Amino acid sequence: MIITNNPLVRSTYENAHVILFVEGNYREVLVKARDLVHGRHQLITHPLMGSLKPNETPYRSVVVSDAVLDKTDADSVLIIEEAILVFDRFIKTARTDRGEGSTEKMKEDFREIDLSLLSSALSE
């Protein structure tokens, strides 16, 4: 299951995977992933994959298991909770020229980067 706020990811994978599209920002994607992890889904991709800092890109895609586990996966909980804390630390130094403040051309590039990272993770 792919949780994303990236319309390019949604249109690319909507016929191949379950997509939970988040009409919101990067943090809201992380929070939705956290809610699913607490609901006994397992993280499949790291929520901070790639070298872009959370305050630089407005887009994020995270993959969690389709199936619900018998119990909550402790590693997934630790990873997603830490990812939200990292996001919150970085966003305090938000750049007005990046993230939500990016130009449309930059947002297009960030959508492509997020798609590329996700595609690479899904092909492994």
Helices and strands as residue ranges (DSSP letters): E 2-4, H 7-13, E 19-21, H 26-38, E 61-63, H 74-91, G 99-101, H 104-123
